[in-house]
Amino acid sequence: MTSSAIISHPIKSIGDLPVDETLATAFLSSMSEYSDQLHGRRLWLACSGGRDSLALAALCVQLYRQGKLPCLPQLLHVDHGLQSDSQYWAKHVANWAQAQQLPCRILQAQVNGYDEQAARQARYNIMRAHINQDDVLLLAHHADDQAETVLMRLIQGAGVNGLSGIQPWSVRRQGGQRNVLWRPWLTIRRATISAYAKRLELPYIDDPTNDSGDNLRSGLRRDIMPILATYNPNVIDNIARSAQLLSDAQDTINSQAMQDMQQTENTDLQLLPAQRVLNINALQKLPMYRQRQLLHYWLGQDEPLPPAKQLVDDVLTLSQRDDQDHQTELFWQGRKASYTIRRYRQQLYRMSSEWLSWLKLPLIEQVLPLSRLTLSSNSSSNSSSHSVNNLTSLIMRSSDRYTWQLPVKADALLRLLENSTDGIAQQAVLKIAPLGRKQRLKTEMATRPQAGKKLYQTLGIPLWLRESLMVVSITFIKKSENGSDIQTDIPLLLASPFESWLLSSEQTDKDTDSDAKSNQWAEYIESELSLK
């Protein structure tokens, strides 16, 4: 059984048939332009079996046989089951590829939804999951696709970035995966590809939904583009040229926005891509149009699609407020993640939902005895601590994505204690514990101990980080003359995932030399804190 959508030409080898010079020139010119980026990378070709992708695959076979293409791409065909004949289409593509001696993989995809966008996303997801890091995926998009895309985005109210259309070379990142989409035919008209397919008698699949008018793209293709062509027969080429000019303009905007972001981002408070931070004072020094461009660029970091104009306007308004309301939250559902945008004092935060969930995980109290016996046995009293070669990692909060820990070189800390005390006490214990709600601490920023809201405000700790504070202290235990234990607790550090503050004892008679010693210990611990 076959499908009526398949053009009724027999499958045959096309390697020795005449090459279309226009198509070959466009392909080879693009290959030359991106030769450095293509070098050493594996090449795949997304092949639906339709006219465009099958023609691109045929041209690759011909150029390879002529020695102009160093290697053949591997075909990837995705069967997402949306068409009743999709299984026959997959088998047809595999048979055609076999006749050309082209490697071909058939992939199965599940579509979450029923529209064109959902199907496209499912195809890209399954293909990206199959290919390797930095591999290149070759696509057969052409000038007519470009014109339709630009018109679609114009109707949807896109800005310069959207109206720059499809890019010939684009790097896509998702999670830890990085791949490239390469489109060498964006200057080629559909009619040229159709003529080539007809000459080669390619048995391509003519998907009936392509010109059904059931979605915006096919409606533009069927109804609008022919009308526009009656006013100007060069409308496709003109729109494609405008897209290229707008792409150049977007590159200029991005370059400026990148420089502005480097001048305004607060790198000390960032953990990419979980939390990005902009300094509002630096932002407001820019002209208004650059503030908007910067926020558009900043918000869209780590996402394949830019934010809506309304979100940019809302974030700009948030940055301009002069009240003390720190409760306002803006939400954005990106393609890869969802985000919350908040302001605290003069900082703007863009935080992923995954990161905010991590901040709600319980903190882990840690106790590390410091003694020669403990060091020689290389052990710890807490199951959340890990010791390797005298390096003990005290984990304060952890998930499969983020870990906040204190790697302690216990022998180095012990030597530091020995050098700054009158000999090591019979027992010294390093403690890391969550800050109690009523626990009073004295920091260098206050003249007396503080707790709760006053402490948070003095240190400038945002609302969402107030349940992520740990107190680091050292307890010394010595024997008195009568044999009883004398315990001395020395607070060293208050730590958050991004900042830490030196602490001092509440005792008023503590001498300057003792302060210097405890600060030395605290600075060592501060230097070892790690969040990744």
C-alpha positions, 0 to 999 in steps of 0.5 A, spaced: 500 500 500 502 507 498 499 514 499 496 518 494 500 524 496 506 521 494 508 524 487 508 518 482 515 517 479 519 511 480 525 511 485 531 511 482 538 514 483 539 521 481 547 522 483 549 522 475 543 527 473 544 534 471 545 539 477 541 545 477 546 551 477 542 556 481 541 551 487 548 549 487 551 556 487 547 558 493 548 552 497 556 552 495 556 559 497 553 558 504 557 552 505 563 557 503 561 563 508 560 558 514 566 553 512 570 555 519 563 553 523 562 547 519 569 544 519 569 538 523 562 538 525 557 532 523 551 534 518 544 532 518 538 533 514 531 534 516 527 530 511 520 530 511 520 527 504 516 533 501 519 537 495 524 542 498 527 537 503 528 531 498 530 536 493 536 539 498 537 531 499 538 530 492 543 536 491 547 534 496 548 527 493 550 530 486 555 535 489 558 529 493 558 525 487 562 531 484 567 532 489 564 538 491 561 536 498 566 533 503 561 528 506 554 526 505 549 528 511 545 523 514 537 524 513 532 525 519 525 523 518 520 524 523 513 521 523 509 524 528 503 520 526 498 527 525 497 524 518 493 517 516 499 516 511 505 518 515 507 511 516 507 510 508 511 517 508 516 514 513 517 508 509 518 512 502 523 516 505 527 510 507 527 507 500 529 513 497 535 514 501 537 507 500 537 508 493 541 514 493 546 510 498 544 516 503 544 514 511 537 515 514 534 515 521 526 514 522 524 518 528 517 517 532 515 523 535 509 525 540 505 532 539 503 536 544 497 539 541 494 539 534 497 546 530 503 547 526 507 550 531 506 544 536 508 539 530 514 543 528 516 543 536 516 536 536 520 535 530 525 539 532 525 536 539 526 529 537 531 531 532 535 535 537 535 529 542 538 524 537 544 528 534 550 530 538 553 536 541 555 541 536 552 537 530 549 541 524 542 540 522 541 542 514 534 545 513 531 546 506 527 553 508 527 558 502 525 565 500 518 564 499 518 561 506 522 567 509 517 572 506 511 568 509 515 568 516 516 575 515 508 577 514 506 572 519 510 576 524 508 583 521 501 581 523 503 578 530 506 585 531 513 583 531 519 588 532 526 588 528 528 581 531 522 578 529 521 581 522 529 579 520 525 572 519 529 566 519 536 566 519 541 562 515 545 560 521 543 559 528 545 556 534 540 553 538 541 551 546 536 547 550 539 545 557 546 543 556 545 541 548 547 546 543 546 545 535 546 549 529 540 550 524 543 551 517 539 554 511 543 555 505 537 556 500 534 562 503 535 566 497 532 561 493 525 561 490 520 555 491 519 555 483 526 554 482 526 548 487 520 545 483 523 546 477 529 542 479 524 537 482 520 536 476 527 535 472 529 530 476 522 526 477 523 526 484 517 522 488 516 527 493 510 527 498 505 533 496 502 534 503 495 536 502 495 540 509 501 545 506 496 549 502 489 548 505 489 555 508 487 552 515 493 556 519 496 562 518 502 560 514 498 556 509 493 561 508 498 567 506 501 562 501 494 560 498 491 567 498 495 573 500 502 572 496 498 571 489 495 577 490 501 581 493 505 578 486 500 582 482 502 588 485 509 587 484 512 580 481 518 581 485 515 581 492 518 575 495 525 577 493 523 584 496 521 581 502 527 577 503 531 583 502 528 587 507 529 581 512 536 581 511 537 588 512 533 588 518 537 582 520 543 586 520 539 592 524 538 587 529 545 585 529 547 592 531 542 593 536 544 586 539 551 589 539 549 595 543 545 591 548 550 586 549 555 592 551 549 595 555 548 589 559 555 588 561 555 595 564 549 594 568 548 587 570 550 585 577 555 579 576 556 578 584 548 576 584 548 572 578 547 564 577 546 563 570 541 561 567 537 561 574 538 568 576 540 574 572 540 581 575 541 588 572 542 594 576 537 599 576 541 605 577 546 603 571 540 602 567 537 609 568 543 612 566 541 610 559 537 613 554 530 611 554 530 607 547 536 603 550 533 601 556 527 598 552 532 595 548 537 592 554 531 589 557 528 586 551 535 583 550 536 581 557 529 578 558 530 574 552 537 571 554 537 563 554 530 563 550 530 561 543 524 567 542 524 574 545 519 576 550 513 580 548 513 588 548 508 588 553 512 584 558 518 589 556 514 595 558 511 592 564 519 591 567 521 598 564 515 600 569 517 596 575 524 599 574 522 606 574 518 605 581 520 610 586 516 606 592 518 601 597 513 596 594 518 589 593 512 585 592 510 586 585 512 579 581 511 579 573 511 572 570 513 570 563 512 563 560 518 562 555 519 556 551 524 553 555 522 555 562 518 560 566 520 566 569 519 571 575 521 578 574 522 582 581 525 588 584 528 589 590 531 596 592 535 598 586 536 591 583 532 587 577 531 580 578 529 575 572 529 568 576 527 561 573 521 557 576 526 551 577 531 556 581 525 559 585 523 552 587 530 550 589 530 556 594 524 553 598 528 546 599 530 545 606 537 547 609 541 542 611 545 543 618 552 541 618 557 539 624 564 538 622 569 536 628 576 539 627 581 534 631 587 530 629 583 524 630 577 526 626 582 528 620 586 522 620 579 518 620 577 522 614 570 522 617 564 526 618 558 526 623 553 528 617 551 524 612 550 530 607 558 531 608 563 527 603 570 527 604 575 525 599 583 526 600 582 530 607 577 535 603 570 535 606 564 538 602 559 540 607 552 540 603 547 546 605 542 545 600 542 540 594 538 538 588 539 534 581 541 541 578 544 546 583 548 545 589 550 550 595 556 547 599 562 549 603 568 544 601 573 544 607 580 542 607 580 540 614 587 540 615 588 547 612 583 550 617 586 546 623 593 549 621 589 556 621 586 555 628 593 552 631 596 559 628 591 563 631 590 560 638 594 558 644 594 551 641 588 547 639 583 546 644 581 539 646 575 540 641 573 544 635 567 544 632 565 547 625 558 548 625 553 551 619 546 552 621 540 555 618 539 562 621 533 562 626 527 567 626 529 570 632 536 569 632 540 575 633 547 577 630 552 582 630 554 584 623 559 590 621 554 594 618 550 595 625 552 597 632 548 592 635 546 585 634 539 584 630 534 579 628 529 578 623 526 584 619 531 589 621 537 584 620 534 583 613 533 590 611 540 592 614 543 587 609 539 588 603 537 581 603 531 580 598 524 577 600 525 570 596 532 569 599 531 570 607 529 562 608 536 561 605 541 564 610 546 559 614 550 561 620 557 559 620 561 558 627 566 555 630 565 552 637 572 551 642 571 546 648 577 546 653 577 543 660 577 547 666 582 546 672 576 542 675 575 538 669 569 541 666 568 543 659 568 550 657 565 552 651 566 558 647 562 559 641 565 564 635 560 566 630 564 567 623 559 568 617 552 569 615 552 566 608 546 566 603 547 563 596 550 569 593 553 574 599 556 573 606 557 577 612 562 577 617 560 576 624 562 578 631 561 576 638 555 580 642 560 580 648 563 587 648 569 586 652 572 582 646 579 584 644 581 587 637 586 581 636 580 576 637 576 580 632 582 579 627 583 572 628 575 570 627 575 574 621 581 571 618 577 564 619 571 567 616 574 570 610 577 563 609 571 559 609 567 565 605 573 564 600 571 556 599 563 557 599 560 554 592 554 555 589 553 551 582 
